[in-house]
Amino acid sequence: MVKWTSAVGAAQLARQLGSQQDRPAGPGTRRPPAYRALADGIRLLVLEGRVPVAARLPAERELALALSVSRTTVAAAYEALRNEGFLESRRGAGSWTAVPAGNPLPARGLEPLPPEALGSLIDLGTAALPAPEPWLTRAVRGALEELPPYAHTHGDYPAGLPALRAMLAERYTARGIPTMPEQIMVTTGAMGAIDAICHLFAGRGERIAVESPSYANILQLMRAAGARLVPVAMAEGLTGWDLERWRQVLREAAPRLAYVVADFHNPTGALADEDQRRRLVELARSAGTVVVVDETMSELVLDEGTALPRPVCGFDPAGSTVITVGSASKAFWAGMRIGWVRAAPDVIRSLIAARAYADLGTPVLEQLAVNWLLSTGGWEQAVAQRCVQARENRDALVAAVRRELPDWEFEVPHGGLTLWVRTGGLSGSRLAEAGERAGVRVPSGPRFGVDGAFEGYVRLPFTVGGAVAQEAASRLAAAAHLVRTGAPGTTEPPRTFVA
Ligand SMILES: Cc1ncc(COP(=O)(O)O)c(C=O)c1O
């Protein structure tokens, strides 16, 4: 069986290798032989997720031509990559990228630690903020007042409370996307929504195209559902999607689903522009792929003057290509566990029918609380408060990391909750391990990749600010020192941090 799920052309690979050479080499670095430099370049592209795992590489002769090197150099580089487990080949089928078997890199999701388990650890593992009070308390009080008529029913609403479905539909309509309540299903968080969508559309062995990197827990959910993930590298910088790569993957892998975060992508913070949205929907429509658009981060606009482009579903008026997922978790509070799906009425009916065998419905009181917020204007005020807090945290964290770790590189996003950081050549997995000893919990890059990509990254969330952000950065610097020196367990246990 051929094991590749996408292909990288010779010209494209040559371009990507060329852009790597712009990076400064360390002081005193000696030039390796040409074949070794080529093998290292390809290995780095795989580890950074810029060339996906299971991508077919060009034939030796084509790559040699594109790079103006001898075919022997390419053959030797491919041979070295094969020996190191980064390439697999089969006669007649070509060569495709791989990550060595038994690679210790984590491929799991992110488990939130219960607050009481944290002790003195600073938790940068979860990208979710505390509730924006007093709005949570007000919303729950409002919900209690609305509760009596529902208390006389059995309380199971597999589609969601009619009042909340109507309210969410109205909000899409107000954003210029005409929507009926029959197009909405309330779910238990965005995770519940995407779980239901995966079960309906992408059974065992189906392909799902995902941005690379992407949100760790959704990747894990899809793996657990038995889907085969096909990574599509994000464009460089925070400029959204690389449509050429999407075109190629949709054409060659013909995935059943594509999962994307167009607004303030987790983990990179990228924002896809309007043209990218239009073109992705066109490409998906012609490939017969359903695009699941996760709008969990959409309302977290942190900088004035950042305008959100039209929602992706706005480019799919027939409603056959795009399914939208929303959530109260980032804009308001993850503890609500309220999410929703917007899709064509027949898709919603199928999702509702399938739900009877999962969780039957979402808690009524929380739905009433979100409905109270949306109908009183409390939502907008709470979101505004949340954005101020996230912006202050982002600015404090960015300044502290620049101070403590000047060789770490990142782009500062205009929204969302996450900073995607290249760790100056250090292993993100080792940093995560050392971080636990230095008193900071930080997720390593490979959790956000498919098959071990992004080893040289960590994700930092905008969940701590002020002095705690400074302390978190100092602890990260201590962890980086441990990794660099290979010193096992030499830091003092972290002192309790109160702020
Ligand atoms: C992009 C994205 N989707 C979904 C989720 C999970 O959302 P929920 O808490 O609504 O299940 C998160 C949480 O970090 C996220 O960042």
The ligand as an SDF file (V2000), in Angstrom:
LIG
                    3D

 16 16  0  0  0  0  0  0  0  0999 V2000
   -9.7500   26.3030   18.5350 C   0  0  0  0  0  0  0  0  0  0  0  0
  -10.3990   25.6610   19.7070 C   0  0  0  0  0  0  0  0  0  0  0  0
  -11.4670   24.8710   19.5300 N   0  0  0  0  0  0  0  0  0  0  0  0
  -12.0970   24.2880   20.5640 C   0  0  0  0  0  0  0  0  0  0  0  0
  -11.6500   24.4490   21.8520 C   0  0  0  0  0  0  0  0  0  0  0  0
  -12.3900   23.7690   22.9580 C   0  0  0  0  0  0  0  0  0  0  0  0
  -13.5880   24.4680   23.1330 O   0  0  0  0  0  0  0  0  0  0  0  0
  -14.6920   24.0680   24.2010 P   0  0  0  0  0  0  0  0  0  0  0  0
  -14.1610   24.4270   25.5510 O   0  0  0  0  0  0  0  0  0  0  0  0
  -15.8710   24.8990   23.8100 O   0  0  0  0  0  0  0  0  0  0  0  0
  -14.9650   22.6070   24.0670 O   0  0  0  0  0  0  0  0  0  0  0  0
  -10.5400   25.2550   22.0870 C   0  0  0  0  0  0  0  0  0  0  0  0
  -10.0200   25.4270   23.4560 C   0  0  0  0  0  0  0  0  0  0  0  0
   -8.8640   25.7480   23.6550 O   0  0  0  0  0  0  0  0  0  0  0  0
   -9.9080   25.8730   20.9930 C   0  0  0  0  0  0  0  0  0  0  0  0
   -8.8540   26.6720   21.1690 O   0  0  0  0  0  0  0  0  0  0  0  0
  1  2  1  0
  2  3  1  0
  2 15  2  0
  3  4  2  0
  4  5  1  0
  5  6  1  0
  5 12  2  0
  6  7  1  0
  7  8  1  0
  8  9  2  0
  8 10  1  0
  8 11  1  0
 12 13  1  0
 12 15  1  0
 13 14  2  0
 15 16  1  0
M  END
$$$$
